[in-house]
Amino acid sequence: MVDLAPQLAAQADVAAKPSIRRYYVLGILTVVYALNFLDRTIFNVLIEPIKKEFTLSDTTMGLLAGFGFVLFYSLLGIPIARVADRLNRRNIVAIAFAFWSAMTFLCGMAQSVTTLALARIGVGIGESAGTPASQSLVADLFNKNERPRALGIYAIGTYLGVFLGYFIGGYVNQHYGWRMAFFTAGLPGIALAAVLWLTISEPKRGAMAETFTPEPIGPTLGFLVSQRTFIIVLVGFCLTTFTNYATAVWIPPFLARVHHLTSAEIGAYAGTYKGLCGMAGTLVGGLVVAQISRRDDRWKLWAPAIMSGLAGPVFAVCMLTQDFTTMVAALALTSFLVGFHLGPIFAIAQTVAKPSMRALASAIILLTATCFGQGVGPLVVGMINDALKNDYGANIRCCWPRLRPRSVHCYSYGRRGRSVRTSGARRDVR
């Protein structure tokens, strides 16, 4: 029989802390996550001027946007996450945040494609350390039932960063040049890293679980692989990020080449309709799933399955319509539907994992999906564009329906939703 007294005492201790303090930490980490995606996304809206200055192909730009970022992001992410499961996570997030912000600033100083690629690699190294440690911190501040909502709020940082990256990048590039856009993106992060370091303290690790026992890397990986829910979520998330990152990188060139928008207009339209609508979908997804999953845990996967299934045909309309207003409306709806899944998926990963392996679980989900999604997605579109470069507008439009396997995402999430209760029954997670 399990003794619940230690677990209840730990949760009571966390609950006794003022909620405003927990949500302050969540708010700061959400802003950090937003600047993570700002520094990642701003490159996308600057593709055209960078390509022109350095005389590059779409394939090369796809490599810079993809593998140039994810190479060391993927290699270092899991070792750093393992450190985060042992050492002070607040310190890790603050140092990583300052480092990737400085690397973003250095992107603006690049004098060749080589130095730009090295700076992008530096951004990837810094960002590989931030998110797993942040999610582990959130999991120790909110219990199992609160996590979809809390991580849904955290996940809006994805689309807030997308909005800021497109909007700031487009506006600053048009008026001051692409180098100043990188400077503008990098400087605030260095200052905010100091605020995080000085105002946030490390919470008790495993505060929302009955026990906390550090485990070696072998048994940790073995446990995660044995959780079928974790594996299916990983597969579904990889497929989703493949098309999402390809979209994020090539929507700005699509708007420029097909709809002939200026840099500032691209930032306004892409930022508003992809960024803000995606943020709304993420927030709504976290709040709705937190409520409906109280009655049935399987909704944590059923809801992403339904929304992913609906997003595919809507995005096809966005790419193929000749009407600008219809295109914008379809882009907005697609972004809302796609954003819905982030909070529930992050919550599933943190709930399936034991407290001693939460940062590692987050790292595996994020790094595998990012390596596959951001590394391959933008590159594939760039290669297709170069292969069909006689007519850029038509070709960049026509490649998208081939890269939107939403029915596969829907199947992956939905199939696992049938038995997610079983995984929960095997281990009483908190």
MITORTOR-813092 format. One record per residue: x, y, z of N, C-alpha, C in turn; residue in three letters. Coordinates in steps of 0.2 Angstrom, whole numbers, padded with zeros to 4 digits, always signed. Example, Ala and Ser with C-alpha at 12.3 -4.5 7.8 and 13.67 -1.06 7.14 Angstrom:
+0066-0028+0039+0062-0022+0039+0066-0016+0039ALA
+0064-0011+0035+0068-0005+0036+0064+0000+0039SER
//
This chain:
+0004-0006+0000+0000+0000+0000+0004+0006+0000MET
+0003+0011-0004+0007+0017-0005+0005+0022+0001VAL
+0010+0024+0004+0009+0030+0009+0009+0036+0006ASP
+0003+0039+0006+0001+0046+0003+0003+0052+0007LEU
+0005+0051+0013+0006+0056+0018+0012+0061+0015ALA
+0018+0058+0013+0023+0063+0010+0021+0067+0004PRO
+0017+0063+0000+0015+0067-0006+0010+0072-0005GLN
+0005+0071+0000+0000+0076+0002+0004+0082+0005LEU
+0009+0080+0009+0012+0086+0013+0016+0090+0008ALA
+0019+0087+0003+0023+0091-0002+0019+0095-0006ALA
+0013+0093-0008+0008+0097-0012+0005+0102-0008GLN
+0004+0101-0001+0001+0106+0003+0006+0112+0004ALA
+0013+0110+0004+0018+0115+0005+0018+0119-0001ASP
+0018+0116-0007+0018+0120-0013+0011+0125-0014VAL
+0006+0122-0012-0001+0125-0012-0001+0131-0007ALA
+0003+0130-0002+0003+0136+0003+0006+0142+0001ALA
+0011+0141-0004+0014+0147-0007+0009+0151-0011LYS
+0010+0158-0011+0005+0162-0014+0005+0160-0022PRO
-0001+0159-0024-0002+0158-0031+0001+0163-0036SER
+0001+0169-0034+0004+0174-0038+0011+0173-0039ILE
+0015+0170-0034+0022+0168-0035+0023+0163-0040ARG
+0019+0158-0040+0019+0152-0045+0018+0155-0052ARG
+0013+0160-0052+0011+0162-0059+0016+0168-0061TYR
+0020+0171-0056+0025+0175-0058+0031+0171-0062TYR
+0033+0166-0059+0038+0161-0061+0036+0159-0068VAL
+0029+0156-0069+0027+0154-0075+0027+0160-0080LEU
+0025+0166-0078+0025+0171-0083+0032+0173-0086GLY
+0037+0173-0081+0044+0174-0083+0046+0169-0088ILE
+0045+0163-0086+0047+0157-0091+0044+0157-0097LEU
+0037+0160-0097+0034+0160-0104+0037+0166-0108THR
+0039+0171-0105+0042+0177-0109+0049+0174-0112VAL
+0053+0170-0107+0059+0167-0110+0058+0163-0116VAL
+0053+0159-0115+0051+0154-0121+0049+0158-0127TYR
+0045+0164-0126+0044+0168-0132+0050+0171-0135ALA
+0055+0173-0131+0061+0176-0134+0065+0171-0137LEU
+0064+0165-0135+0067+0159-0138+0065+0158-0145ASN
+0058+0159-0146+0055+0158-0153+0056+0165-0157PHE
+0056+0170-0154+0058+0176-0157+0065+0176-0161LEU
+0070+0174-0157+0077+0173-0160+0077+0168-0165ASP
+0073+0163-0164+0073+0157-0169+0069+0159-0176ARG
+0063+0163-0175+0059+0165-0180+0061+0171-0184THR
+0065+0176-0181+0066+0182-0185+0070+0180-0191ILE
+0074+0175-0191+0078+0173-0197+0073+0172-0203PHE
+0067+0169-0201+0063+0167-0207+0061+0173-0211ASN
+0059+0179-0208+0057+0185-0211+0062+0188-0214VAL
+0069+0186-0213+0074+0190-0216+0078+0186-0221LEU
+0074+0180-0223+0077+0176-0228+0079+0179-0235ILE
+0074+0183-0237+0075+0187-0244+0081+0191-0244GLU
+0081+0196-0239+0087+0201-0239+0094+0197-0238PRO
+0094+0192-0234+0100+0188-0232+0102+0184-0239ILE
+0097+0181-0242+0099+0178-0248+0101+0182-0253LYS
+0099+0188-0254+0101+0193-0259+0108+0195-0258LYS
+0109+0197-0251+0116+0200-0250+0122+0195-0251GLU
+0120+0188-0249+0126+0183-0249+0125+0179-0255PHE
+0120+0180-0260+0119+0177-0266+0118+0169-0265THR
+0113+0167-0261+0112+0161-0259+0106+0157-0262LEU
+0106+0151-0263+0100+0147-0265+0095+0146-0260SER
+0089+0144-0262+0084+0142-0257+0086+0136-0253ASP
+0090+0131-0256+0092+0125-0252+0097+0128-0247THR
+0102+0132-0248+0106+0135-0243+0102+0138-0238THR
+0097+0142-0239+0093+0146-0234+0090+0141-0230MET
+0087+0135-0233+0084+0130-0229+0089+0127-0224GLY
+0095+0126-0226+0100+0123-0222+0101+0128-0216LEU
+0102+0134-0217+0103+0139-0212+0098+0139-0207LEU
+0091+0139-0210+0086+0140-0206+0084+0133-0202ALA
+0087+0128-0205+0085+0121-0202+0092+0118-0198GLY
+0096+0114-0202+0101+0111-0199+0106+0116-0196PHE
+0107+0122-0199+0112+0127-0195+0110+0128-0188GLY
+0103+0127-0187+0101+0129-0180+0101+0122-0176PHE
+0098+0117-0179+0097+0111-0175+0103+0106-0174VAL
+0108+0107-0177+0114+0103-0177+0116+0102-0169LEU
+0119+0107-0166+0121+0106-0159+0115+0107-0154PHE
+0110+0110-0157+0104+0110-0152+0102+0102-0151TYR
+0102+0098-0156+0101+0091-0155+0106+0087-0151SER
+0112+0089-0153+0118+0085-0150+0119+0086-0142LEU
+0118+0093-0140+0119+0095-0133+0113+0095-0129LEU
+0107+0095-0132+0101+0096-0128+0100+0090-0123GLY
+0101+0084-0125+0099+0079-0120+0105+0079-0114ILE
+0111+0079-0115+0116+0080-0110+0115+0086-0105PRO
+0113+0091-0108+0111+0097-0104+0105+0096-0100ILE
+0100+0093-0103+0094+0091-0099+0095+0086-0093ALA
+0100+0082-0094+0102+0077-0089+0105+0081-0083ARG
+0109+0086-0085+0112+0090-0080+0106+0094-0076VAL
+0101+0096-0080+0096+0100-0077+0092+0096-0072ALA
+0092+0089-0073+0088+0085-0068+0092+0084-0062ASP
+0098+0087-0062+0103+0086-0056+0104+0092-0053ARG
+0105+0098-0057+0108+0104-0054+0102+0109-0054LEU
+0104+0115-0052+0100+0121-0052+0097+0123-0058ASN
+0090+0122-0059+0087+0123-0066+0087+0131-0067ARG
+0086+0135-0062+0085+0142-0063+0092+0145-0066ARG
+0097+0143-0063+0104+0145-0066+0105+0143-0073ASN
+0103+0136-0075+0104+0134-0082+0100+0138-0087ILE
+0093+0140-0085+0089+0143-0089+0092+0150-0090VAL
+0094+0154-0085+0097+0161-0085+0103+0161-0090ALA
+0108+0156-0089+0114+0156-0092+0113+0155-0100ILE
+0109+0150-0101+0107+0148-0108+0103+0154-0112ALA
+0099+0157-0108+0095+0163-0111+0100+0169-0113PHE
+0104+0170-0108+0109+0176-0110+0114+0174-0116ALA
+0116+0167-0116+0120+0165-0122+0117+0165-0128PHE
+0111+0162-0129+0107+0162-0136+0105+0169-0138TRP
+0104+0174-0133+0102+0181-0135+0109+0184-0138SER
+0114+0183-0135+0121+0186-0137+0122+0183-0144ALA
+0121+0177-0145+0122+0174-0152+0117+0177-0157MET
+0111+0178-0155+0107+0182-0160+0109+0188-0162THR
+0112+0192-0157+0115+0199-0158+0121+0198-0163PHE
+0125+0193-0162+0131+0191-0167+0129+0190-0174LEU
+0123+0187-0175+0120+0185-0182+0120+0192-0186CYS
+0118+0197-0182+0118+0204-0186+0125+0206-0188GLY
+0130+0203-0185+0137+0206-0187+0141+0201-0192MET
+0137+0196-0194+0140+0191-0199+0142+0195-0205ALA
+0148+0193-0208+0151+0196-0214+0151+0191-0219GLN
+0149+0185-0218+0149+0179-0223+0144+0174-0221SER
+0142+0169-0225+0138+0164-0224+0141+0160-0218VAL
+0147+0159-0218+0150+0155-0213+0149+0157-0206THR
+0151+0164-0205+0150+0167-0199+0143+0167-0197THR
+0138+0168-0201+0131+0168-0200+0129+0161-0198LEU
+0132+0156-0201+0130+0149-0199+0133+0147-0192ALA
+0139+0150-0190+0141+0149-0184+0137+0152-0178LEU
+0135+0158-0180+0131+0162-0175+0124+0158-0174ALA
+0121+0155-0179+0115+0152-0179+0116+0145-0175ARG
+0122+0142-0176+0123+0136-0172+0124+0138-0164ILE
+0127+0144-0163+0127+0146-0156+0120+0147-0153GLY
+0115+0150-0157+0108+0151-0155+0105+0144-0153VAL
+0107+0139-0157+0104+0133-0156+0107+0129-0149GLY
+0113+0131-0148+0116+0128-0142+0113+0131-0136ILE
+0112+0137-0136+0109+0141-0130+0102+0138-0129GLY
+0098+0138-0134+0091+0136-0134+0090+0129-0132GLU
+0095+0125-0133+0094+0118-0131+0094+0117-0124SER
+0096+0122-0120+0096+0121-0113+0090+0124-0109ALA
+0087+0128-0113+0082+0132-0109+0075+0129-0108GLY
+0072+0126-0113+0065+0123-0113+0065+0117-0108THR
+0069+0112-0109+0068+0106-0104+0068+0108-0097PRO
+0073+0113-0095+0074+0115-0088+0068+0119-0086ALA
+0065+0123-0090+0059+0127-0089+0053+0123-0088SER
+0052+0118-0092+0046+0114-0091+0047+0110-0085GLN
+0053+0107-0083+0053+0104-0077+0052+0108-0071SER
+0054+0115-0071+0052+0119-0066+0044+0120-0065LEU
+0041+0121-0071+0034+0122-0071+0030+0115-0068VAL
+0033+0110-0069+0030+0103-0067+0031+0103-0059ALA
+0035+0106-0056+0036+0106-0049+0032+0111-0046ASP
+0029+0116-0049+0025+0121-0046+0017+0120-0047LEU
+0015+0115-0052+0008+0114-0053+0007+0106-0053PHE
+0002+0104-0050+0000+0097-0050-0002+0094-0057ASN
-0004+0087-0057-0005+0084-0063-0011+0087-0066LYS
-0017+0089-0063-0023+0092-0065-0022+0099-0068ASN
-0017+0103-0065-0015+0110-0066-0011+0110-0072GLU
-0007+0105-0074-0002+0105-0079-0004+0107-0086ARG
-0009+0104-0088-0011+0106-0095-0013+0114-0096PRO
-0016+0116-0091-0017+0124-0091-0010+0128-0090ARG
-0006+0126-0085+0000+0129-0084+0005+0129-0090ALA
+0005+0123-0093+0010+0122-0099+0006+0124-0105LEU
+0000+0125-0105-0004+0128-0111-0002+0136-0111GLY
-0002+0139-0105+0000+0146-0104+0008+0147-0106ILE
+0012+0142-0104+0019+0142-0106+0020+0141-0113TYR
+0016+0137-0116+0017+0136-0123+0014+0142-0128ALA
+0011+0146-0125+0009+0152-0129+0015+0156-0131ILE
+0021+0155-0127+0027+0158-0129+0029+0157-0136GLY
+0027+0151-0138+0029+0149-0145+0026+0154-0150THR
+0020+0155-0150+0017+0159-0155+0018+0167-0153TYR
+0019+0168-0147+0020+0175-0145+0027+0177-0148LEU
+0032+0172-0148+0038+0173-0151+0038+0173-0158GLY
+0034+0169-0161+0033+0169-0168+0030+0176-0171VAL
+0025+0179-0167+0022+0185-0168+0027+0191-0168PHE
+0031+0191-0162+0036+0196-0162+0042+0195-0167LEU
+0044+0189-0168+0049+0188-0173+0047+0191-0180GLY
+0041+0189-0182+0039+0191-0189+0038+0199-0189TYR
+0034+0201-0184+0032+0208-0184+0039+0213-0183PHE
+0043+0211-0178+0049+0215-0177+0054+0215-0183ILE
+0055+0208-0185+0059+0207-0191+0057+0211-0197GLY
+0051+0210-0199+0048+0214-0205+0049+0221-0204GLY
+0047+0224-0199+0047+0231-0198+0054+0234-0198TYR
+0058+0231-0194+0065+0234-0193+0069+0233-0199VAL
+0068+0227-0203+0071+0226-0209+0070+0231-0214ASN
+0063+0232-0215+0061+0237-0220+0064+0244-0219GLN
+0065+0246-0213+0067+0253-0211+0074+0254-0209HIS
+0077+0248-0207+0084+0249-0204+0089+0243-0207TYR
+0086+0238-0210+0090+0233-0213+0090+0227-0208GLY
+0092+0221-0211+0091+0215-0208+0096+0214-0202TRP
+0102+0217-0202+0107+0217-0197+0104+0220-0190ARG
+0101+0226-0191+0098+0229-0185+0092+0225-0182MET
+0089+0221-0187+0083+0217-0184+0086+0211-0179ALA
+0092+0209-0181+0095+0204-0176+0097+0207-0170PHE
+0100+0213-0170+0102+0217-0164+0096+0218-0160PHE
+0091+0220-0163+0084+0222-0159+0082+0216-0155THR
+0082+0210-0159+0080+0204-0156+0084+0201-0150ALA
+0091+0202-0150+0096+0199-0146+0096+0203-0139GLY
+0096+0210-0139+0098+0214-0133+0093+0213-0128LEU
+0086+0213-0129+0082+0212-0123+0083+0205-0119PRO
+0085+0200-0122+0086+0194-0119+0091+0194-0114GLY
+0097+0198-0115+0102+0198-0111+0100+0201-0104ILE
+0096+0207-0105+0094+0210-0099+0089+0206-0095ALA
+0084+0202-0098+0079+0198-0095+0082+0192-0091LEU
+0088+0190-0094+0091+0184-0091+0094+0186-0084ALA
+0096+0192-0083+0098+0195-0076+0092+0195-0072ALA
+0086+0197-0074+0080+0198-0070+0078+0191-0068VAL
+0078+0186-0072+0076+0179-0070+0081+0177-0065LEU
+0088+0178-0066+0093+0175-0061+0091+0178-0054TRP
+0089+0185-0054+0089+0188-0047+0082+0187-0044LEU
+0077+0186-0048+0070+0186-0045+0067+0179-0044THR
+0070+0174-0047+0067+0167-0046+0071+0162-0042ILE
+0068+0159-0038+0072+0154-0034+0070+0147-0036SER
+0075+0142-0035+0074+0135-0037+0068+0132-0033GLU
+0063+0129-0035+0058+0125-0031+0060+0119-0029PRO
+0057+0116-0024+0059+0109-0022+0058+0104-0028LYS
+0063+0100-0030+0062+0095-0035+0057+0090-0033ARG
+0052+0088-0037+0048+0083-0036+0043+0085-0031GLY
+0041+0091-0030+0036+0093-0025+0029+0091-0026ALA
+0028+0089-0032+0021+0087-0034+0021+0079-0035MET
+0026+0076-0032+0026+0068-0032+0027+0065-0026ALA
+0026+0059-0025+0026+0056-0018+0034+0054-0016GLU
+0038+0053-0022+0045+0052-0020+0049+0055-0026THR
+0055+0056-0024+0060+0059-0029+0067+0055-0028PHE
+0068+0051-0033+0074+0047-0033+0078+0047-0039THR
+0084+0050-0039+0088+0051-0045+0090+0044-0048PRO
+0090+0043-0054+0091+0037-0058+0096+0038-0063GLU
+0100+0032-0064+0105+0033-0070+0102+0033-0076PRO
+0106+0035-0081+0103+0037-0088+0100+0031-0091ILE
+0103+0025-0090+0100+0019-0094+0093+0017-0092GLY
+0092+0016-0085+0085+0015-0083+0080+0021-0084PRO
+0083+0027-0084+0078+0032-0086+0076+0032-0093THR
+0081+0031-0098+0079+0030-0105+0074+0024-0106LEU
+0076+0018-0102+0072+0012-0103+0065+0013-0100GLY
+0064+0017-0095+0057+0018-0093+0053+0022-0098PHE
+0056+0028-0101+0053+0032-0105+0051+0028-0112LEU
+0055+0024-0114+0054+0020-0120+0048+0015-0119VAL
+0048+0012-0112+0043+0007-0111+0036+0010-0110SER
+0035+0017-0110+0029+0020-0110+0026+0022-0117GLN
+0021+0018-0119+0019+0018-0126+0016+0025-0127ARG
+0013+0028-0122+0010+0035-0123+0016+0039-0125THR
+0021+0039-0122+0027+0044-0123+0029+0043-0130PHE
+0030+0036-0133+0032+0035-0139+0028+0038-0145ILE
+0021+0036-0144+0016+0039-0149+0016+0046-0149ILE
+0016+0049-0143+0016+0057-0143+0022+0059-0147VAL
+0028+0056-0146+0034+0058-0149+0034+0058-0157LEU
+0031+0052-0159+0030+0051-0166+0025+0057-0169VAL
+0020+0058-0166+0015+0063-0168+0018+0070-0168GLY
+0021+0071-0163+0024+0078-0162+0030+0079-0168PHE
+0033+0074-0169+0038+0075-0175+0035+0076-0181CYS
+0030+0073-0183+0026+0074-0189+0023+0081-0189LEU
+0021+0083-0184+0018+0090-0183+0023+0095-0184THR
+0029+0094-0181+0034+0100-0181+0037+0100-0188THR
+0037+0094-0192+0040+0094-0198+0037+0099-0203PHE
+0030+0099-0203+0026+0104-0207+0026+0111-0204THR
+0026+0111-0197+0025+0118-0194+0031+0122-0195ASN
+0037+0119-0194+0043+0123-0195+0044+0124-0203TYR
+0043+0120-0207+0043+0121-0214+0038+0127-0216ALA
+0032+0127-0213+0028+0133-0214+0031+0139-0211THR
+0033+0139-0205+0036+0145-0202+0042+0148-0206ALA
+0046+0144-0209+0052+0147-0212+0049+0150-0219VAL
+0045+0146-0223+0044+0148-0230+0037+0152-0231TRP
+0033+0153-0225+0027+0158-0226+0030+0165-0228ILE
+0035+0168-0225+0037+0175-0227+0039+0175-0235PRO
+0043+0170-0237+0044+0171-0244+0038+0169-0249PRO
+0034+0165-0246+0027+0164-0250+0023+0170-0251PHE
+0023+0174-0245+0019+0180-0245+0023+0186-0250LEU
+0029+0185-0250+0033+0190-0254+0033+0188-0262ALA
+0033+0182-0263+0034+0180-0270+0027+0179-0273ARG
+0022+0176-0270+0016+0175-0273+0011+0181-0272VAL
+0011+0184-0266+0006+0190-0265+0010+0196-0265HIS
+0016+0197-0266+0020+0203-0267+0019+0208-0262HIS
+0020+0205-0255+0020+0210-0250+0027+0213-0248LEU
+0027+0219-0245+0033+0221-0243+0036+0218-0236THR
+0042+0219-0234+0044+0216-0228+0040+0218-0222SER
+0038+0224-0221+0034+0226-0216+0027+0223-0216ALA
+0024+0223-0222+0018+0219-0223+0018+0212-0221GLU
+0023+0209-0223+0024+0202-0221+0024+0201-0214ILE
+0028+0205-0210+0029+0205-0203+0022+0206-0200GLY
+0018+0210-0203+0011+0212-0200+0007+0206-0201ALA
+0006+0204-0207+0001+0198-0208+0003+0192-0205TYR
+0010+0190-0206+0012+0183-0204+0012+0183-0196ALA
+0014+0189-0193+0014+0189-0186+0008+0189-0183GLY
+0003+0193-0186-0004+0193-0183-0008+0187-0184THR
-0008+0184-0190-0012+0179-0192-0009+0172-0190TYR
-0003+0171-0190+0001+0165-0188+0003+0165-0181LYS
+0005+0171-0179+0008+0171-0172+0002+0172-0167GLY
-0002+0177-0167-0007+0178-0162-0013+0173-0162LEU
-0015+0171-0168-0020+0166-0169-0017+0159-0166CYS
-0011+0158-0167-0008+0152-0164-0007+0152-0157GLY
-0006+0158-0154-0006+0159-0147-0013+0158-0144MET
-0018+0161-0147-0025+0160-0145-0026+0152-0145ALA
-0025+0149-0150-0026+0141-0150-0022+0138-0145GLY
-0016+0140-0143-0012+0136-0138-0016+0138-0131THR
-0018+0144-0130-0021+0145-0123-0027+0142-0123LEU
-0031+0142-0128-0038+0139-0128-0037+0131-0127VAL
-0032+0128-0130-0031+0121-0130-0029+0119-0123GLY
-0025+0123-0120-0023+0121-0113-0028+0122-0108GLY
-0033+0127-0108-0038+0128-0104-0044+0123-0105LEU
-0045+0122-0111-0051+0117-0113-0049+0110-0111VAL
-0043+0108-0113-0041+0101-0111-0040+0100-0104VAL
-0038+0105-0100-0037+0104-0093-0044+0103-0090ALA
-0049+0105-0093-0056+0104-0090-0059+0097-0092GLN
-0059+0096-0099-0062+0090-0101-0058+0084-0099ILE
-0051+0084-0098-0047+0078-0096-0048+0077-0089SER
-0051+0081-0085-0053+0079-0078-0058+0073-0078ARG
-0062+0072-0083-0067+0067-0083-0064+0061-0087ARG
-0059+0062-0092-0056+0057-0096-0049+0059-0098ASP
-0044+0056-0096-0037+0058-0098-0036+0057-0105ASP
-0040+0053-0108-0038+0052-0116-0040+0058-0120ARG
-0043+0063-0117-0044+0069-0121-0038+0073-0122TRP
-0033+0072-0118-0026+0075-0119-0023+0073-0125LYS
-0025+0068-0128-0023+0066-0135-0028+0066-0140LEU
-0035+0065-0138-0040+0065-0143-0041+0073-0146TRP
-0040+0077-0141-0041+0084-0143-0036+0086-0149ALA
-0029+0085-0147-0024+0086-0153-0025+0083-0159PRO
-0028+0076-0158-0029+0072-0164-0035+0076-0169ALA
-0040+0078-0165-0045+0081-0169-0043+0088-0172ILE
-0040+0092-0169-0037+0098-0171-0032+0097-0177MET
-0028+0093-0176-0023+0091-0181-0026+0089-0188SER
-0031+0085-0187-0035+0082-0193-0038+0088-0197GLY
-0041+0093-0193-0045+0098-0196-0040+0103-0199LEU
-0034+0104-0197-0029+0109-0199-0027+0107-0207ALA
-0026+0101-0209-0024+0099-0215-0027+0102-0221GLY
-0034+0101-0221-0038+0104-0227-0038+0111-0227PRO
-0038+0114-0221-0039+0122-0220-0032+0125-0223VAL
-0026+0122-0222-0020+0124-0224-0020+0123-0232PHE
-0022+0118-0234-0022+0117-0242-0026+0123-0245ALA
-0032+0125-0242-0035+0131-0245-0031+0137-0244VAL
-0027+0138-0239-0023+0144-0238-0018+0144-0244CYS
-0015+0138-0246-0009+0138-0251-0012+0139-0258MET
-0018+0136-0259-0020+0136-0266-0025+0141-0268LEU
-0028+0145-0264-0033+0150-0266-0029+0156-0269THR
-0033+0159-0274-0030+0165-0277-0032+0171-0273GLN
-0037+0170-0269-0040+0176-0265-0036+0178-0259ASP
-0033+0184-0259-0029+0186-0253-0033+0185-0246PHE
-0039+0188-0246-0043+0188-0240-0044+0180-0238THR
-0046+0176-0242-0047+0169-0240-0040+0166-0238THR
-0035+0168-0241-0028+0165-0239-0027+0167-0232MET
-0028+0173-0230-0026+0176-0223-0031+0172-0218VAL
-0037+0172-0220-0042+0169-0215-0040+0161-0214ALA
-0038+0158-0219-0036+0151-0219-0030+0150-0215ALA
-0025+0155-0216-0019+0155-0212-0020+0156-0204LEU
-0025+0160-0203-0027+0162-0196-0030+0155-0193ALA
-0035+0152-0196-0038+0146-0193-0033+0141-0193LEU
-0029+0140-0198-0024+0134-0197-0019+0135-0191THR
-0017+0141-0190-0013+0143-0184-0016+0141-0178SER
-0023+0143-0177-0027+0142-0171-0027+0134-0170PHE
-0029+0130-0175-0030+0123-0174-0023+0120-0173LEU
-0018+0122-0176-0011+0119-0174-0009+0120-0167VAL
-0010+0126-0165-0008+0128-0158-0011+0125-0153GLY
-0017+0122-0154-0021+0118-0149-0018+0113-0145PHE
-0013+0109-0149-0010+0103-0146-0004+0104-0141HIS
-0001+0110-0141+0005+0111-0138+0005+0109-0130LEU
+0000+0113-0127-0001+0112-0120-0002+0105-0118GLY
-0007+0102-0121-0008+0095-0119-0003+0090-0120PRO
+0001+0091-0126+0007+0086-0127+0012+0087-0122ILE
+0014+0094-0120+0019+0095-0115+0017+0092-0109PHE
+0010+0093-0107+0008+0090-0101+0009+0082-0100ALA
+0007+0079-0106+0008+0072-0106+0015+0069-0105ILE
+0019+0073-0108+0027+0071-0107+0029+0072-0100ALA
+0027+0077-0097+0029+0079-0090+0025+0074-0085GLN
+0019+0072-0087+0015+0067-0082+0018+0060-0083THR
+0019+0058-0089+0022+0051-0089+0028+0050-0086VAL
+0033+0055-0086+0039+0055-0084+0039+0055-0076ALA
+0044+0052-0073+0045+0053-0065+0048+0060-0064LYS
+0048+0062-0058+0051+0069-0057+0058+0069-0058PRO
+0062+0064-0057+0069+0064-0058+0071+0064-0066SER
+0066+0063-0070+0068+0063-0077+0064+0067-0082MET
+0061+0072-0079+0056+0077-0082+0060+0081-0087ARG
+0065+0084-0085+0069+0088-0090+0071+0084-0096ALA
+0074+0078-0095+0076+0073-0100+0070+0071-0105LEU
+0064+0070-0102+0058+0068-0106+0056+0074-0110ALA
+0056+0080-0108+0055+0086-0112+0060+0087-0117SER
+0067+0086-0115+0072+0086-0120+0071+0081-0126ALA
+0069+0075-0124+0069+0070-0130+0063+0072-0134ILE
+0057+0074-0132+0052+0076-0136+0054+0082-0140ILE
+0057+0087-0137+0058+0094-0141+0064+0093-0146LEU
+0069+0089-0144+0075+0089-0148+0074+0084-0154LEU
+0070+0079-0153+0069+0074-0158+0064+0077-0163THR
+0059+0081-0161+0054+0084-0165+0058+0090-0169ALA
+0062+0094-0165+0065+0099-0168+0070+0097-0173THR
+0074+0092-0172+0079+0089-0177+0076+0087-0183CYS
+0070+0083-0182+0067+0081-0188+0063+0086-0192PHE
+0059+0090-0187+0055+0095-0190+0059+0101-0193GLY
+0063+0105-0189+0066+0111-0191+0072+0109-0196GLN
+0075+0103-0194+0081+0101-0199+0079+0099-0206GLY
+0074+0095-0206+0072+0092-0213+0066+0097-0216VAL
+0061+0099-0213+0056+0103-0216+0058+0109-0220GLY
+0061+0114-0218+0063+0119-0222+0068+0117-0227PRO
+0072+0112-0226+0077+0110-0232+0073+0107-0237LEU
+0068+0103-0236+0065+0100-0241+0061+0105-0246VAL
+0058+0110-0242+0054+0115-0246+0059+0119-0250VAL
+0065+0121-0247+0070+0124-0251+0072+0120-0257GLY
+0073+0114-0257+0076+0110-0262+0070+0109-0268MET
+0064+0109-0266+0059+0109-0270+0058+0115-0274ILE
+0059+0121-0270+0059+0127-0274+0064+0128-0279ASN
+0070+0126-0277+0076+0126-0282+0075+0122-0288ASP
+0072+0116-0287+0071+0111-0292+0065+0114-0297ALA
+0061+0118-0295+0056+0121-0299+0056+0129-0299LEU
+0062+0131-0300+0064+0138-0299+0062+0143-0305LYS
+0059+0140-0310+0057+0144-0316+0051+0148-0315ASN
+0047+0146-0310+0041+0150-0308+0041+0150-0300ASP
+0044+0154-0296+0044+0154-0289+0037+0154-0286TYR
+0033+0158-0288+0026+0159-0285+0023+0153-0285GLY
+0022+0150-0291+0018+0144-0292+0021+0138-0288ALA
+0028+0137-0288+0031+0132-0286+0031+0132-0278ASN
+0032+0138-0275+0032+0138-0268+0025+0136-0265ILE
+0020+0138-0269+0013+0136-0267+0012+0129-0268ARG
+0014+0126-0273+0012+0119-0275+0016+0114-0270CYS
+0021+0116-0267+0025+0111-0263+0022+0109-0257CYS
+0017+0114-0254+0015+0114-0248+0010+0108-0247TRP
+0005+0107-0251+0000+0101-0250+0004+0094-0249PRO
+0010+0094-0252+0014+0087-0252+0017+0086-0245ARG
+0017+0092-0241+0021+0092-0235+0016+0092-0229LEU
+0010+0091-0229+0005+0092-0224+0001+0085-0222ARG
+0005+0080-0220+0002+0074-0218-0002+0074-0212PRO
-0007+0079-0211-0011+0080-0205-0015+0073-0203ARG
-0017+0070-0208-0021+0064-0206-0016+0059-0202SER
-0010+0059-0204-0005+0054-0200-0004+0057-0193VAL
-0004+0064-0192-0003+0066-0185-0010+0064-0181HIS
-0016+0065-0184-0022+0064-0181-0022+0057-0179CYS
-0020+0052-0183-0020+0045-0182-0015+0043-0176TYR
-0009+0046-0176-0005+0045-0171-0007+0047-0164SER
-0010+0053-0163-0012+0055-0157-0019+0051-0155TYR
-0023+0051-0160-0030+0048-0158-0029+0040-0156GLY
-0025+0037-0160-0024+0030-0158-0022+0029-0151ARG
-0017+0033-0149-0014+0032-0142-0019+0034-0137ARG
-0024+0039-0139-0029+0041-0134-0033+0035-0132GLY
-0034+0030-0136-0038+0024-0134-0036+0021-0127ARG
-0029+0021-0126-0026+0017-0121-0022+0021-0116SER
-0023+0028-0116-0019+0032-0112-0020+0031-0104VAL
-0026+0029-0103-0028+0027-0096-0024+0022-0093ARG
-0022+0017-0098-0018+0011-0096-0011+0013-0093THR
-0008+0018-0097-0002+0020-0095-0002+0024-0088SER
-0008+0028-0087-0008+0031-0081-0009+0026-0075GLY
-0013+0021-0077-0014+0016-0071-0008+0012-0069ALA
-0003+0012-0074+0003+0008-0072+0008+0012-0067ARG
+0007+0019-0067+0011+0023-0062+0006+0028-0060ARG
+0005+0029-0054+0001+0035-0051+0005+0041-0051ASP
+0005+0045-0057+0009+0051-0057+0006+0056-0054VAL
+0010+0061-0052+0007+0068-0049+0010+0074-0052ARG
//
